[in-house]
Every structure is written in structure tokens, then in C-alpha cells.
Amino acid sequence: MELDKIFKIIIRNDCITTYELTKLGYIDEDIVELIDDGYLRRRERGVYVLADPEKLLEYARLIKDRKPDFYNELIK
């Protein structure tokens, strides 16, 4: 899963909605997987927030070579 778009929305808005996730191409099963993997947690119905900031940094480190701009933006 490409999580950078999700993380950018969360950083900008402090949350992401089901509508936004759907626009990014995620289906219900994908959202459940993001929750189960510890990336998102449900704040209220249809609204999700970052479950663990360490997951964001872990993801940024994984894609550091492929997307250095995203990595550099996160570690500022």
C-alpha cells in the first residue's frame, strides 16, 4: 500500500475521512487492514487519525530511497 497520500492528508488535516480514503482508491477491506496494521485508528464514525506516530516514521524510512522528498518533509 502506498501510504504517503494518506499521511499527507492526516498531517494537513489532523485526520482522514472514509470519503477521502475512497477517493484515493481504498475499499473497506483496505481500511480495516490499515487499522489492523496499526497505521490508523477510528476517532469517530468515518474519521480516522494516525494510530502511532512511529508507524509514520517507520514507513518514511522504508521509502526513503524511493521518495526522498516525502521522507525529508516528515523528518523536518
PDB file of N, CA, C and O in Angstrom, chain B, residues numbered from 101:
ATOM      1  N   MET B 101       0.828  -1.191   0.000  1.00  0.00           N
ATOM      2  CA  MET B 101       0.000   0.000   0.000  1.00  0.00           C
ATOM      3  C   MET B 101       0.868   1.249   0.000  1.00  0.00           C
ATOM      4  O   MET B 101       1.859   1.332   0.726  1.00  0.00           O
ATOM      5  N   GLU B 102       0.497   2.189  -0.798  1.00  0.00           N
ATOM      6  CA  GLU B 102       1.178   3.480  -0.802  1.00  0.00           C
ATOM      7  C   GLU B 102       0.489   4.368   0.235  1.00  0.00           C
ATOM      8  O   GLU B 102      -0.652   4.794   0.052  1.00  0.00           O
ATOM      9  N   LEU B 103       1.186   4.629   1.292  1.00  0.00           N
ATOM     10  CA  LEU B 103       0.583   5.349   2.417  1.00  0.00           C
ATOM     11  C   LEU B 103       0.889   6.841   2.420  1.00  0.00           C
ATOM     12  O   LEU B 103       0.315   7.583   3.218  1.00  0.00           O
ATOM     13  N   ASP B 104       1.779   7.294   1.546  1.00  0.00           N
ATOM     14  CA  ASP B 104       2.201   8.687   1.624  1.00  0.00           C
ATOM     15  C   ASP B 104       1.059   9.672   1.426  1.00  0.00           C
ATOM     16  O   ASP B 104       1.032  10.719   2.073  1.00  0.00           O
ATOM     17  N   LYS B 105       0.114   9.358   0.544  1.00  0.00           N
ATOM     18  CA  LYS B 105      -1.023  10.273   0.345  1.00  0.00           C
ATOM     19  C   LYS B 105      -1.898  10.337   1.591  1.00  0.00           C
ATOM     20  O   LYS B 105      -2.397  11.402   1.952  1.00  0.00           O
ATOM     21  N   ILE B 106      -2.082   9.193   2.245  1.00  0.00           N
ATOM     22  CA  ILE B 106      -2.862   9.161   3.484  1.00  0.00           C
ATOM     23  C   ILE B 106      -2.171  10.008   4.550  1.00  0.00           C
ATOM     24  O   ILE B 106      -2.809  10.827   5.212  1.00  0.00           O
ATOM     25  N   PHE B 107      -0.872   9.805   4.711  1.00  0.00           N
ATOM     26  CA  PHE B 107      -0.131  10.541   5.731  1.00  0.00           C
ATOM     27  C   PHE B 107      -0.125  12.038   5.452  1.00  0.00           C
ATOM     28  O   PHE B 107      -0.219  12.837   6.384  1.00  0.00           O
ATOM     29  N   LYS B 108      -0.016  12.428   4.196  1.00  0.00           N
ATOM     30  CA  LYS B 108      -0.032  13.857   3.874  1.00  0.00           C
ATOM     31  C   LYS B 108      -1.361  14.494   4.247  1.00  0.00           C
ATOM     32  O   LYS B 108      -1.394  15.615   4.756  1.00  0.00           O
ATOM     33  N   ILE B 109      -2.456  13.787   3.995  1.00  0.00           N
ATOM     34  CA  ILE B 109      -3.774  14.315   4.364  1.00  0.00           C
ATOM     35  C   ILE B 109      -3.896  14.414   5.882  1.00  0.00           C
ATOM     36  O   ILE B 109      -4.408  15.405   6.403  1.00  0.00           O
ATOM     37  N   ILE B 110      -3.427  13.392   6.589  1.00  0.00           N
ATOM     38  CA  ILE B 110      -3.502  13.421   8.054  1.00  0.00           C
ATOM     39  C   ILE B 110      -2.641  14.549   8.613  1.00  0.00           C
ATOM     40  O   ILE B 110      -3.054  15.233   9.550  1.00  0.00           O
ATOM     41  N   ILE B 111      -1.472  14.748   8.060  1.00  0.00           N
ATOM     42  CA  ILE B 111      -0.601  15.831   8.524  1.00  0.00           C
ATOM     43  C   ILE B 111      -1.267  17.184   8.285  1.00  0.00           C
ATOM     44  O   ILE B 111      -1.212  18.069   9.138  1.00  0.00           O
ATOM     45  N   ARG B 112      -1.891  17.337   7.128  1.00  0.00           N
ATOM     46  CA  ARG B 112      -2.524  18.612   6.782  1.00  0.00           C
ATOM     47  C   ARG B 112      -3.810  18.852   7.579  1.00  0.00           C
ATOM     48  O   ARG B 112      -4.051  19.969   8.036  1.00  0.00           O
ATOM     49  N   ASN B 113      -4.642  17.810   7.750  1.00  0.00           N
ATOM     50  CA  ASN B 113      -5.969  17.979   8.340  1.00  0.00           C
ATOM     51  C   ASN B 113      -6.106  17.399   9.742  1.00  0.00           C
ATOM     52  O   ASN B 113      -7.145  17.574  10.379  1.00  0.00           O
ATOM     53  N   ASP B 114      -5.101  16.728  10.224  1.00  0.00           N
ATOM     54  CA  ASP B 114      -5.129  16.053  11.522  1.00  0.00           C
ATOM     55  C   ASP B 114      -6.006  14.805  11.519  1.00  0.00           C
ATOM     56  O   ASP B 114      -6.143  14.150  12.552  1.00  0.00           O
ATOM     57  N   CYS B 115      -6.605  14.462  10.373  1.00  0.00           N
ATOM     58  CA  CYS B 115      -7.420  13.258  10.259  1.00  0.00           C
ATOM     59  C   CYS B 115      -7.653  12.982   8.777  1.00  0.00           C
ATOM     60  O   CYS B 115      -7.306  13.789   7.915  1.00  0.00           O
ATOM     61  N   ILE B 116      -8.248  11.825   8.503  1.00  0.00           N
ATOM     62  CA  ILE B 116      -8.661  11.489   7.143  1.00  0.00           C
ATOM     63  C   ILE B 116     -10.027  10.828   7.241  1.00  0.00           C
ATOM     64  O   ILE B 116     -10.300  10.083   8.181  1.00  0.00           O
ATOM     65  N   THR B 117     -10.876  11.103   6.272  1.00  0.00           N
ATOM     66  CA  THR B 117     -12.231  10.564   6.297  1.00  0.00           C
ATOM     67  C   THR B 117     -12.346   9.353   5.376  1.00  0.00           C
ATOM     68  O   THR B 117     -11.499   9.116   4.515  1.00  0.00           O
ATOM     69  N   THR B 118     -13.404   8.609   5.583  1.00  0.00           N
ATOM     70  CA  THR B 118     -13.687   7.472   4.703  1.00  0.00           C
ATOM     71  C   THR B 118     -13.836   7.957   3.266  1.00  0.00           C
ATOM     72  O   THR B 118     -13.380   7.296   2.334  1.00  0.00           O
ATOM     73  N   TYR B 119     -14.467   9.094   3.091  1.00  0.00           N
ATOM     74  CA  TYR B 119     -14.646   9.667   1.754  1.00  0.00           C
ATOM     75  C   TYR B 119     -13.292   9.911   1.078  1.00  0.00           C
ATOM     76  O   TYR B 119     -13.108   9.574  -0.092  1.00  0.00           O
ATOM     77  N   GLU B 120     -12.357  10.493   1.816  1.00  0.00           N
ATOM     78  CA  GLU B 120     -11.030  10.754   1.250  1.00  0.00           C
ATOM     79  C   GLU B 120     -10.290   9.454   0.933  1.00  0.00           C
ATOM     80  O   GLU B 120      -9.629   9.347  -0.100  1.00  0.00           O
ATOM     81  N   LEU B 121     -10.402   8.477   1.816  1.00  0.00           N
ATOM     82  CA  LEU B 121      -9.771   7.179   1.567  1.00  0.00           C
ATOM     83  C   LEU B 121     -10.355   6.522   0.324  1.00  0.00           C
ATOM     84  O   LEU B 121      -9.627   5.925  -0.470  1.00  0.00           O
ATOM     85  N   THR B 122     -11.660   6.631   0.158  1.00  0.00           N
ATOM     86  CA  THR B 122     -12.321   6.072  -1.015  1.00  0.00           C
ATOM     87  C   THR B 122     -11.842   6.777  -2.284  1.00  0.00           C
ATOM     88  O   THR B 122     -11.607   6.130  -3.305  1.00  0.00           O
ATOM     89  N   LYS B 123     -11.698   8.097  -2.219  1.00  0.00           N
ATOM     90  CA  LYS B 123     -11.194   8.845  -3.374  1.00  0.00           C
ATOM     91  C   LYS B 123      -9.780   8.413  -3.744  1.00  0.00           C
ATOM     92  O   LYS B 123      -9.398   8.470  -4.913  1.00  0.00           O
ATOM     93  N   LEU B 124      -9.000   7.981  -2.751  1.00  0.00           N
ATOM     94  CA  LEU B 124      -7.645   7.502  -3.008  1.00  0.00           C
ATOM     95  C   LEU B 124      -7.626   6.063  -3.515  1.00  0.00           C
ATOM     96  O   LEU B 124      -6.567   5.538  -3.860  1.00  0.00           O
ATOM     97  N   GLY B 125      -8.796   5.425  -3.561  1.00  0.00           N
ATOM     98  CA  GLY B 125      -8.889   4.078  -4.097  1.00  0.00           C
ATOM     99  C   GLY B 125      -8.939   2.968  -3.067  1.00  0.00           C
ATOM    100  O   GLY B 125      -8.873   1.791  -3.423  1.00  0.00           O
ATOM    101  N   TYR B 126      -9.054   3.321  -1.795  1.00  0.00           N
ATOM    102  CA  TYR B 126      -9.124   2.311  -0.740  1.00  0.00           C
ATOM    103  C   TYR B 126     -10.564   1.848  -0.556  1.00  0.00           C
ATOM    104  O   TYR B 126     -11.495   2.652  -0.593  1.00  0.00           O
ATOM    105  N   ILE B 127     -10.735   0.546  -0.357  1.00  0.00           N
ATOM    106  CA  ILE B 127     -12.053  -0.013  -0.088  1.00  0.00           C
ATOM    107  C   ILE B 127     -12.124  -0.374   1.396  1.00  0.00           C
ATOM    108  O   ILE B 127     -11.129  -0.278   2.114  1.00  0.00           O
ATOM    109  N   ASP B 128     -13.297  -0.785   1.843  1.00  0.00           N
ATOM    110  CA  ASP B 128     -13.496  -1.079   3.264  1.00  0.00           C
ATOM    111  C   ASP B 128     -12.463  -2.055   3.810  1.00  0.00           C
ATOM    112  O   ASP B 128     -11.956  -1.870   4.916  1.00  0.00           O
ATOM    113  N   GLU B 129     -12.152  -3.089   3.044  1.00  0.00           N
ATOM    114  CA  GLU B 129     -11.177  -4.083   3.495  1.00  0.00           C
ATOM    115  C   GLU B 129      -9.797  -3.463   3.675  1.00  0.00           C
ATOM    116  O   GLU B 129      -9.064  -3.835   4.592  1.00  0.00           O
ATOM    117  N   ASP B 130      -9.441  -2.524   2.810  1.00  0.00           N
ATOM    118  CA  ASP B 130      -8.151  -1.832   2.925  1.00  0.00           C
ATOM    119  C   ASP B 130      -8.103  -0.996   4.201  1.00  0.00           C
ATOM    120  O   ASP B 130      -7.080  -0.955   4.885  1.00  0.00           O
ATOM    121  N   ILE B 131      -9.202  -0.337   4.514  1.00  0.00           N
ATOM    122  CA  ILE B 131      -9.266   0.495   5.719  1.00  0.00           C
ATOM    123  C   ILE B 131      -9.113  -0.378   6.962  1.00  0.00           C
ATOM    124  O   ILE B 131      -8.398  -0.016   7.896  1.00  0.00           O
ATOM    125  N   VAL B 132      -9.781  -1.519   6.970  1.00  0.00           N
ATOM    126  CA  VAL B 132      -9.647  -2.454   8.088  1.00  0.00           C
ATOM    127  C   VAL B 132      -8.202  -2.921   8.211  1.00  0.00           C
ATOM    128  O   VAL B 132      -7.678  -3.049   9.318  1.00  0.00           O
ATOM    129  N   GLU B 133      -7.564  -3.173   7.082  1.00  0.00           N
ATOM    130  CA  GLU B 133      -6.157  -3.589   7.099  1.00  0.00           C
ATOM    131  C   GLU B 133      -5.256  -2.489   7.657  1.00  0.00           C
ATOM    132  O   GLU B 133      -4.329  -2.780   8.412  1.00  0.00           O
ATOM    133  N   LEU B 134      -5.511  -1.246   7.301  1.00  0.00           N
ATOM    134  CA  LEU B 134      -4.729  -0.127   7.832  1.00  0.00           C
ATOM    135  C   LEU B 134      -4.896  -0.010   9.349  1.00  0.00           C
ATOM    136  O   LEU B 134      -3.949   0.318  10.063  1.00  0.00           O
ATOM    137  N   ILE B 135      -6.087  -0.278   9.821  1.00  0.00           N
ATOM    138  CA  ILE B 135      -6.339  -0.252  11.262  1.00  0.00           C
ATOM    139  C   ILE B 135      -5.633  -1.428  11.931  1.00  0.00           C
ATOM    140  O   ILE B 135      -4.952  -1.259  12.942  1.00  0.00           O
ATOM    141  N   ASP B 136      -5.801  -2.618  11.360  1.00  0.00           N
ATOM    142  CA  ASP B 136      -5.178  -3.819  11.926  1.00  0.00           C
ATOM    143  C   ASP B 136      -3.655  -3.732  11.931  1.00  0.00           C
ATOM    144  O   ASP B 136      -3.007  -4.252  12.839  1.00  0.00           O
ATOM    145  N   ASP B 137      -3.079  -3.077  10.922  1.00  0.00           N
ATOM    146  CA  ASP B 137      -1.625  -2.933  10.834  1.00  0.00           C
ATOM    147  C   ASP B 137      -1.099  -1.820  11.732  1.00  0.00           C
ATOM    148  O   ASP B 137       0.113  -1.632  11.840  1.00  0.00           O
ATOM    149  N   GLY B 138      -1.998  -1.083  12.376  1.00  0.00           N
ATOM    150  CA  GLY B 138      -1.583  -0.062  13.337  1.00  0.00           C
ATOM    151  C   GLY B 138      -1.288   1.299  12.742  1.00  0.00           C
ATOM    152  O   GLY B 138      -0.695   2.146  13.411  1.00  0.00           O
ATOM    153  N   TYR B 139      -1.691   1.532  11.492  1.00  0.00           N
ATOM    154  CA  TYR B 139      -1.466   2.839  10.887  1.00  0.00           C
ATOM    155  C   TYR B 139      -2.561   3.831  11.252  1.00  0.00           C
ATOM    156  O   TYR B 139      -2.275   4.999  11.516  1.00  0.00           O
ATOM    157  N   LEU B 140      -3.801   3.383  11.268  1.00  0.00           N
ATOM    158  CA  LEU B 140      -4.932   4.260  11.553  1.00  0.00           C
ATOM    159  C   LEU B 140      -5.706   3.747  12.747  1.00  0.00           C
ATOM    160  O   LEU B 140      -5.670   2.562  13.078  1.00  0.00           O
ATOM    161  N   ARG B 141      -6.412   4.673  13.390  1.00  0.00           N
ATOM    162  CA  ARG B 141      -7.403   4.286  14.392  1.00  0.00           C
ATOM    163  C   ARG B 141      -8.624   5.172  14.167  1.00  0.00           C
ATOM    164  O   ARG B 141      -8.521   6.306  13.698  1.00  0.00           O
ATOM    165  N   ARG B 142      -9.754   4.629  14.508  1.00  0.00           N
ATOM    166  CA  ARG B 142     -11.006   5.345  14.293  1.00  0.00           C
ATOM    167  C   ARG B 142     -11.222   6.355  15.408  1.00  0.00           C
ATOM    168  O   ARG B 142     -11.233   5.998  16.586  1.00  0.00           O
ATOM    169  N   ARG B 143     -11.393   7.620  15.031  1.00  0.00           N
ATOM    170  CA  ARG B 143     -11.687   8.661  16.013  1.00  0.00           C
ATOM    171  C   ARG B 143     -13.189   8.758  16.237  1.00  0.00           C
ATOM    172  O   ARG B 143     -13.659   8.892  17.367  1.00  0.00           O
ATOM    173  N   GLU B 144     -13.920   8.689  15.150  1.00  0.00           N
ATOM    174  CA  GLU B 144     -15.383   8.673  15.182  1.00  0.00           C
ATOM    175  C   GLU B 144     -15.833   8.056  13.871  1.00  0.00           C
ATOM    176  O   GLU B 144     -15.008   7.754  13.008  1.00  0.00           O
ATOM    177  N   ARG B 145     -17.109   7.870  13.718  1.00  0.00           N
ATOM    178  CA  ARG B 145     -17.603   7.226  12.512  1.00  0.00           C
ATOM    179  C   ARG B 145     -17.151   7.992  11.267  1.00  0.00           C
ATOM    180  O   ARG B 145     -17.459   9.172  11.101  1.00  0.00           O
ATOM    181  N   GLY B 146     -16.416   7.295  10.397  1.00  0.00           N
ATOM    182  CA  GLY B 146     -15.974   7.874   9.137  1.00  0.00           C
ATOM    183  C   GLY B 146     -14.762   8.778   9.236  1.00  0.00           C
ATOM    184  O   GLY B 146     -14.377   9.393   8.241  1.00  0.00           O
ATOM    185  N   VAL B 147     -14.149   8.877  10.409  1.00  0.00           N
ATOM    186  CA  VAL B 147     -12.989   9.754  10.611  1.00  0.00           C
ATOM    187  C   VAL B 147     -11.876   8.939  11.274  1.00  0.00           C
ATOM    188  O   VAL B 147     -12.091   8.283  12.293  1.00  0.00           O
ATOM    189  N   TYR B 148     -10.688   8.995  10.677  1.00  0.00           N
ATOM    190  CA  TYR B 148      -9.554   8.224  11.167  1.00  0.00           C
ATOM    191  C   TYR B 148      -8.364   9.142  11.432  1.00  0.00           C
ATOM    192  O   TYR B 148      -8.178  10.160  10.764  1.00  0.00           O
ATOM    193  N   VAL B 149      -7.576   8.760  12.411  1.00  0.00           N
ATOM    194  CA  VAL B 149      -6.368   9.501  12.757  1.00  0.00           C
ATOM    195  C   VAL B 149      -5.200   8.525  12.778  1.00  0.00           C
ATOM    196  O   VAL B 149      -5.383   7.309  12.727  1.00  0.00           O
ATOM    197  N   LEU B 150      -4.007   9.079  12.853  1.00  0.00           N
ATOM    198  CA  LEU B 150      -2.803   8.262  12.926  1.00  0.00           C
ATOM    199  C   LEU B 150      -2.801   7.514  14.250  1.00  0.00           C
ATOM    200  O   LEU B 150      -2.933   8.122  15.313  1.00  0.00           O
ATOM    201  N   ALA B 151      -2.655   6.208  14.187  1.00  0.00           N
ATOM    202  CA  ALA B 151      -2.700   5.388  15.397  1.00  0.00           C
ATOM    203  C   ALA B 151      -1.414   5.494  16.196  1.00  0.00           C
ATOM    204  O   ALA B 151      -1.442   5.538  17.425  1.00  0.00           O
ATOM    205  N   ASP B 152      -0.285   5.535  15.496  1.00  0.00           N
ATOM    206  CA  ASP B 152       1.007   5.537  16.174  1.00  0.00           C
ATOM    207  C   ASP B 152       1.996   6.343  15.333  1.00  0.00           C
ATOM    208  O   ASP B 152       2.313   5.934  14.216  1.00  0.00           O
ATOM    209  N   PRO B 153       2.486   7.459  15.827  1.00  0.00           N
ATOM    210  CA  PRO B 153       3.437   8.268  15.061  1.00  0.00           C
ATOM    211  C   PRO B 153       4.674   7.491  14.625  1.00  0.00           C
ATOM    212  O   PRO B 153       5.270   7.811  13.596  1.00  0.00           O
ATOM    213  N   GLU B 154       5.064   6.485  15.384  1.00  0.00           N
ATOM    214  CA  GLU B 154       6.223   5.673  14.999  1.00  0.00           C
ATOM    215  C   GLU B 154       5.993   4.943  13.685  1.00  0.00           C
ATOM    216  O   GLU B 154       6.939   4.708  12.934  1.00  0.00           O
ATOM    217  N   LYS B 155       4.742   4.582  13.399  1.00  0.00           N
ATOM    218  CA  LYS B 155       4.418   3.909  12.129  1.00  0.00           C
ATOM    219  C   LYS B 155       4.699   4.836  10.951  1.00  0.00           C
ATOM    220  O   LYS B 155       5.166   4.390   9.903  1.00  0.00           O
ATOM    221  N   LEU B 156       4.417   6.115  11.121  1.00  0.00           N
ATOM    222  CA  LEU B 156       4.683   7.099  10.078  1.00  0.00           C
ATOM    223  C   LEU B 156       6.178   7.187   9.812  1.00  0.00           C
ATOM    224  O   LEU B 156       6.600   7.179   8.656  1.00  0.00           O
ATOM    225  N   LEU B 157       6.975   7.269  10.854  1.00  0.00           N
ATOM    226  CA  LEU B 157       8.424   7.338  10.681  1.00  0.00           C
ATOM    227  C   LEU B 157       8.976   6.041  10.119  1.00  0.00           C
ATOM    228  O   LEU B 157       9.894   6.062   9.299  1.00  0.00           O
ATOM    229  N   GLU B 158       8.431   4.919  10.548  1.00  0.00           N
ATOM    230  CA  GLU B 158       8.855   3.623  10.034  1.00  0.00           C
ATOM    231  C   GLU B 158       8.598   3.539   8.527  1.00  0.00           C
ATOM    232  O   GLU B 158       9.454   3.080   7.771  1.00  0.00           O
ATOM    233  N   TYR B 159       7.421   3.983   8.098  1.00  0.00           N
ATOM    234  CA  TYR B 159       7.076   3.987   6.677  1.00  0.00           C
ATOM    235  C   TYR B 159       8.007   4.927   5.901  1.00  0.00           C
ATOM    236  O   TYR B 159       8.481   4.586   4.818  1.00  0.00           O
ATOM    237  N   ALA B 160       8.257   6.093   6.457  1.00  0.00           N
ATOM    238  CA  ALA B 160       9.139   7.058   5.792  1.00  0.00           C
ATOM    239  C   ALA B 160      10.536   6.475   5.608  1.00  0.00           C
ATOM    240  O   ALA B 160      11.163   6.679   4.568  1.00  0.00           O
ATOM    241  N   ARG B 161      11.016   5.764   6.595  1.00  0.00           N
ATOM    242  CA  ARG B 161      12.345   5.138   6.476  1.00  0.00           C
ATOM    243  C   ARG B 161      12.349   4.062   5.398  1.00  0.00           C
ATOM    244  O   ARG B 161      13.336   3.913   4.677  1.00  0.00           O
ATOM    245  N   LEU B 162      11.261   3.314   5.282  1.00  0.00           N
ATOM    246  CA  LEU B 162      11.172   2.255   4.283  1.00  0.00           C
ATOM    247  C   LEU B 162      11.229   2.797   2.859  1.00  0.00           C
ATOM    248  O   LEU B 162      11.805   2.166   1.972  1.00  0.00           O
ATOM    249  N   ILE B 163      10.632   3.963   2.644  1.00  0.00           N
ATOM    250  CA  ILE B 163      10.584   4.507   1.284  1.00  0.00           C
ATOM    251  C   ILE B 163      11.594   5.629   1.057  1.00  0.00           C
ATOM    252  O   ILE B 163      11.524   6.336   0.052  1.00  0.00           O
ATOM    253  N   LYS B 164      12.505   5.787   1.965  1.00  0.00           N
ATOM    254  CA  LYS B 164      13.474   6.884   1.911  1.00  0.00           C
ATOM    255  C   LYS B 164      14.172   6.964   0.557  1.00  0.00           C
ATOM    256  O   LYS B 164      14.315   8.054   0.003  1.00  0.00           O
ATOM    257  N   ASP B 165      14.599   5.847   0.024  1.00  0.00           N
ATOM    258  CA  ASP B 165      15.324   5.849  -1.248  1.00  0.00           C
ATOM    259  C   ASP B 165      14.409   6.090  -2.447  1.00  0.00           C
ATOM    260  O   ASP B 165      14.817   6.709  -3.430  1.00  0.00           O
ATOM    261  N   ARG B 166      13.187   5.607  -2.364  1.00  0.00           N
ATOM    262  CA  ARG B 166      12.258   5.766  -3.487  1.00  0.00           C
ATOM    263  C   ARG B 166      11.604   7.145  -3.515  1.00  0.00           C
ATOM    264  O   ARG B 166      11.342   7.682  -4.591  1.00  0.00           O
ATOM    265  N   LYS B 167      11.340   7.719  -2.347  1.00  0.00           N
ATOM    266  CA  LYS B 167      10.650   9.005  -2.276  1.00  0.00           C
ATOM    267  C   LYS B 167      11.360   9.910  -1.266  1.00  0.00           C
ATOM    268  O   LYS B 167      10.830  10.169  -0.186  1.00  0.00           O
ATOM    269  N   PRO B 168      12.547  10.385  -1.612  1.00  0.00           N
ATOM    270  CA  PRO B 168      13.308  11.191  -0.649  1.00  0.00           C
ATOM    271  C   PRO B 168      12.606  12.489  -0.239  1.00  0.00           C
ATOM    272  O   PRO B 168      12.770  12.939   0.895  1.00  0.00           O
ATOM    273  N   ASP B 169      11.833  13.094  -1.133  1.00  0.00           N
ATOM    274  CA  ASP B 169      11.130  14.334  -0.784  1.00  0.00           C
ATOM    275  C   ASP B 169      10.120  14.096   0.332  1.00  0.00           C
ATOM    276  O   ASP B 169      10.009  14.903   1.255  1.00  0.00           O
ATOM    277  N   PHE B 170       9.388  12.995   0.249  1.00  0.00           N
ATOM    278  CA  PHE B 170       8.417  12.657   1.293  1.00  0.00           C
ATOM    279  C   PHE B 170       9.136  12.416   2.618  1.00  0.00           C
ATOM    280  O   PHE B 170       8.703  12.902   3.664  1.00  0.00           O
ATOM    281  N   TYR B 171      10.220  11.675   2.570  1.00  0.00           N
ATOM    282  CA  TYR B 171      10.991  11.384   3.772  1.00  0.00           C
ATOM    283  C   TYR B 171      11.514  12.684   4.399  1.00  0.00           C
ATOM    284  O   TYR B 171      11.371  12.901   5.602  1.00  0.00           O
ATOM    285  N   ASN B 172      12.106  13.526   3.591  1.00  0.00           N
ATOM    286  CA  ASN B 172      12.675  14.774   4.101  1.00  0.00           C
ATOM    287  C   ASN B 172      11.607  15.687   4.690  1.00  0.00           C
ATOM    288  O   ASN B 172      11.864  16.394   5.665  1.00  0.00           O
ATOM    289  N   GLU B 173      10.416  15.679   4.109  1.00  0.00           N
ATOM    290  CA  GLU B 173       9.320  16.503   4.630  1.00  0.00           C
ATOM    291  C   GLU B 173       8.890  16.016   6.013  1.00  0.00           C
ATOM    292  O   GLU B 173       8.527  16.824   6.868  1.00  0.00           O
ATOM    293  N   LEU B 174       8.927  14.715   6.235  1.00  0.00           N
ATOM    294  CA  LEU B 174       8.476  14.156   7.509  1.00  0.00           C
ATOM    295  C   LEU B 174       9.483  14.316   8.641  1.00  0.00           C
ATOM    296  O   LEU B 174       9.096  14.441   9.803  1.00  0.00           O
ATOM    297  N   ILE B 175      10.767  14.313   8.311  1.00  0.00           N
ATOM    298  CA  ILE B 175      11.757  14.337   9.385  1.00  0.00           C
ATOM    299  C   ILE B 175      12.202  15.747   9.753  1.00  0.00           C
ATOM    300  O   ILE B 175      13.092  15.908  10.588  1.00  0.00           O
ATOM    301  N   LYS B 176      11.610  16.760   9.154  1.00  0.00           N
ATOM    302  CA  LYS B 176      11.958  18.142   9.480  1.00  0.00           C
ATOM    303  C   LYS B 176      11.825  18.412  10.955  1.00  0.00           C
ATOM    304  O   LYS B 176      12.080  19.530  11.404  1.00  0.00           O
TER     305      LYS B 176
END
